[in-house]
Amino acid sequence: MKKEIHPQNYRPVIFADNSSGAKFLIPSTIETKETEKWSDGKEYPVHHVEISSASHPFYTNQEKTIDTAGRVEKFKTRQAKARTKK
């Protein structure tokens, strides 16, 4: 790695996938408030993500519905109302 091209806070960060439980240790400059122990026994900052390569349908070849804002339920409710009107 070239010297003095990265910001000062460039360090290993744990990215934790909320939907699959997978965790990745990747160098990053993202600001975090939480820390967690990694398998090497060291403590690293952790950042939670909604989706990663461990849970994205493109990489897993599985269709999965991940809904964190209730959008799927709202859509299903609208569809049910539309069917009853017909």
C-alpha positions in Angstrom: 0.0 0.0 0.0 1.3 3.5 -0.9 2.2 5.7 2.1 0.1 8.8 2.9 -2.7 8.2 0.4 -5.4 6.9 2.8 -7.1 9.0 5.6 -5.9 8.6 9.1 -9.0 6.6 10.3 -8.5 3.9 7.6 -8.7 0.7 9.8 -10.3 -2.7 9.8 -14.0 -2.6 10.4 -16.5 -5.5 10.9 -19.5 -5.3 8.6 -22.3 -7.3 10.0 -25.2 -8.4 7.7 -28.5 -8.1 9.6 -30.4 -10.4 7.4 -28.0 -13.4 7.2 -25.8 -12.9 10.2 -22.6 -13.0 8.1 -19.7 -10.8 9.2 -16.8 -9.4 7.1 -13.6 -7.7 8.3 -12.8 -5.1 5.7 -10.6 -1.9 5.9 -12.8 1.2 5.9 -13.0 4.8 7.0 -16.7 4.6 8.1 -17.5 6.1 11.4 -18.9 3.6 14.0 -20.0 3.8 17.6 -20.0 0.0 18.4 -17.2 -2.4 18.8 -17.1 -6.2 18.7 -14.6 -9.0 19.1 -13.4 -10.8 15.9 -12.2 -14.4 15.8 -8.6 -13.3 16.3 -9.6 -12.0 19.8 -9.1 -8.3 18.9 -11.8 -5.7 19.2 -12.9 -3.9 16.0 -15.5 -1.2 15.2 -18.7 -2.8 13.8 -21.1 -1.4 11.2 -24.5 -3.1 10.5 -25.8 -3.4 7.0 -29.2 -4.6 5.7 -27.8 -6.6 2.8 -24.5 -7.9 1.6 -23.1 -10.6 -0.8 -24.1 -13.2 1.8 -27.8 -12.3 1.5 -28.3 -10.6 -1.9 -30.3 -12.8 -4.3 -27.8 -12.1 -7.1 -25.0 -13.9 -5.2 -27.1 -16.5 -3.4 -29.3 -17.5 -6.3 -32.3 -17.5 -3.9 -35.2 -15.1 -4.1 -35.7 -13.6 -0.7 -37.9 -10.8 0.5 -36.1 -8.4 2.9 -38.5 -5.8 4.3 -37.4 -3.4 6.9 -40.0 -0.7 6.4 -43.2 -2.7 6.0 -43.5 -2.1 2.3 -44.3 -5.7 1.4 -47.2 -5.7 3.9 -48.6 -2.4 2.4 -48.3 -3.8 -1.1 -50.1 -7.1 -0.1 -52.9 -5.1 1.6 -53.4 -2.9 -1.6 -53.5 -6.0 -3.7 -56.1 -7.7 -1.5 -58.3 -4.6 -1.6 -58.0 -4.4 -5.4 -59.0 -8.1 -5.7 -62.1 -7.6 -3.5 -63.3 -4.6 -5.6 -63.3 -6.7 -8.8 
